[in-house]
Amino acid sequence: MEGQVVQSESFLIWLKLFFDEGGIFMYVTLCIWMWGAGIAVIKFRQLAFKFDVDGASFMNELQRYVLSNDIQGAIRICSGSIACLPKVLKGGLKRAYQSSDQIQNALDATALEVIPKVESKLGTMTLFANVSMLFGLLGTIHGLIIAFGAISKADPSQKAEILSVGISTAMNNTALGLFSAITLLLTHAYLSSRANKIVNEIDEFSVKLLDLIGTKKESEGK
């Protein structure tokens, strides 16, 4: 237990030294990374728990209501979920007794309403990844300028030490900028895949619902 406390304290000391040596641009990069990470947490909660649903299972349940001609029951099932797919399908079910074009228009209109919410802020994460990497590069250049500028005026016995400090500043900024960019880009790729899954299911099951309602109407007309 004491060893873990000592290791934690050593890590915190190293982390503080790492940022102190890097200079002001380190803190700018850190703030950008934390902002991007906060957006990532919010988007994960939305995409994993709020907007998503098991599309195949939900459609199978909905199909039973439609085939039994219980459209109101199907609408109630959709109303009981806050996910995006049920919301879109509910728009089509409300016009189940109208023409196929009207049903399609209702599905499209609701999809245009919910899809931007699914994809919102994902582009911001890419922006933050790029900006943090650029600030890391800026910090790198800043450290090198300070190092080589000081060397030209320093005593020969101190040149090695000054150069070491300047290069440390430059490399710390590079490391943090790359860490920030890589983690944000990987998180963006994961969240984008979840968003694409939701959007693809909206497209797929909207078509299946339209076909299901059309088939039901044809069978009733015979």
NUROVEX-992459 format. One record per residue (C-alpha): x, z, y. Coordinates in steps of 0.2 Angstrom, whole numbers, padded with zeros to 4 digits, always signed. Example, Ala and Ser with C-alpha at 12.3 -4.5 7.8 and 13.67 -1.06 7.14 Angstrom:
REM NUROVEX-992459
+0062+0039-0022
+0068+0036-0005
END
This chain:
REM NUROVEX-992459
+0000+0000+0000
+0014+0005+0012
+0023-0012+0007
+0008-0022+0012
+0007-0013+0029
+0025-0016+0032
+0023-0035+0028
+0008-0036+0039
+0017-0028+0053
+0032-0040+0050
+0021-0055+0050
+0013-0050+0067
+0030-0047+0075
+0035-0064+0068
+0019-0072+0075
+0022-0064+0092
+0040-0070+0093
+0034-0087+0087
+0022-0089+0102
+0034-0081+0114
+0048-0093+0110
+0036-0108+0111
+0030-0104+0129
+0014-0107+0138
+0009-0123+0129
+0008-0114+0112
-0006-0104+0119
-0015-0119+0126
-0014-0127+0108
-0020-0111+0100
-0035-0111+0112
-0039-0129+0108
-0038-0125+0089
-0049-0110+0090
-0062-0120+0100
-0062-0133+0086
-0062-0120+0072
-0077-0112+0080
-0086-0129+0081
-0081-0132+0062
-0089-0115+0057
-0105-0119+0066
-0106-0136+0059
-0103-0130+0041
-0117-0117+0043
-0129-0131+0049
-0123-0144+0036
-0122-0132+0021
-0137-0121+0024
-0149-0128+0037
-0149-0147+0037
-0145-0150+0018
-0157-0150+0003
-0156-0156-0015
-0163-0173-0011
-0167-0178-0030
-0175-0162-0034
-0185-0162-0018
-0191-0180-0021
-0196-0176-0039
-0207-0162-0033
-0214-0172-0019
-0218-0187-0031
-0229-0176-0041
-0240-0172-0026
-0241-0190-0020
-0246-0196-0038
-0259-0183-0039
-0266-0190-0022
-0262-0173-0014
-0254-0179+0002
-0258-0163+0011
-0249-0153-0002
-0234-0164+0000
-0234-0161+0018
-0235-0143+0016
-0220-0144+0004
-0211-0153+0018
-0216-0141+0031
-0209-0126+0021
-0191-0133+0024
-0180-0134+0039
-0169-0147+0031
-0168-0164+0038
-0174-0174+0023
-0191-0165+0022
-0193-0167+0041
-0191-0186+0039
-0202-0188+0024
-0216-0177+0032
-0217-0190+0046
-0220-0204+0034
-0233-0193+0024
-0243-0190+0039
-0247-0209+0040
-0249-0211+0021
-0266-0219+0023
-0260-0231+0036
-0251-0248+0033
-0233-0249+0026
-0226-0254+0043
-0234-0239+0051
-0227-0228+0038
-0210-0236+0040
-0210-0234+0059
-0214-0215+0057
-0200-0213+0045
-0188-0222+0056
-0193-0213+0072
-0191-0196+0064
-0174-0201+0056
-0168-0206+0074
-0173-0189+0079
-0164-0179+0066
-0148-0189+0062
-0140-0187+0079
-0141-0168+0076
-0133-0170+0059
-0118-0180+0067
-0117-0170+0083
-0100-0162+0088
-0091-0170+0073
-0082-0182+0085
-0077-0167+0096
-0067-0160+0082
-0057-0176+0081
-0054-0176+0100
-0048-0158+0099
-0036-0162+0084
-0029-0176+0095
-0027-0166+0111
-0019-0151+0102
-0006-0163+0094
-0003-0170+0111
-0001-0153+0119
+0011-0149+0105
+0021-0164+0109
+0021-0159+0127
+0027-0142+0123
+0041-0150+0113
+0046-0161+0127
+0045-0146+0139
+0057-0136+0128
+0070-0150+0127
+0070-0153+0145
+0073-0135+0148
+0087-0134+0135
+0096-0150+0141
+0094-0146+0159
+0101-0128+0157
+0116-0134+0147
+0122-0145+0161
+0124-0130+0172
+0128-0116+0159
+0144-0109+0155
+0152-0117+0140
+0151-0101+0130
+0133-0100+0132
+0128-0118+0129
+0125-0116+0110
+0113-0101+0113
+0104-0110+0127
+0102-0126+0116
+0096-0115+0102
+0082-0107+0112
+0077-0124+0119
+0076-0132+0102
+0066-0117+0095
+0054-0119+0109
+0052-0137+0105
+0050-0135+0087
+0038-0121+0088
+0026-0132+0099
+0028-0146+0086
+0024-0135+0072
+0008-0128+0080
+0002-0145+0086
+0004-0152+0069
-0004-0137+0061
-0019-0138+0073
-0021-0157+0071
-0020-0157+0052
-0032-0143+0049
-0045-0149+0061
-0044-0167+0054
-0046-0161+0036
-0060-0150+0041
-0068-0165+0050
-0066-0176+0035
-0075-0163+0024
-0089-0160+0036
-0091-0179+0039
-0094-0181+0020
-0107-0168+0020
-0116-0176+0035
-0115-0193+0027
-0123-0186+0011
-0138-0180+0021
-0139-0197+0031
-0138-0207+0015
-0151-0196+0006
-0163-0199+0021
-0161-0218+0020
-0163-0218+0001
-0178-0206-0001
-0187-0214+0014
-0187-0230+0005
-0192-0222-0011
-0206-0213-0003
-0212-0229+0005
-0212-0238-0011
-0221-0223-0020
-0235-0223-0007
-0236-0242-0008
-0237-0242-0027
-0250-0228-0027
-0261-0238-0015
-0260-0254-0026
-0265-0244-0042
-0280-0237-0033
-0285-0254-0026
-0286-0261-0044
END
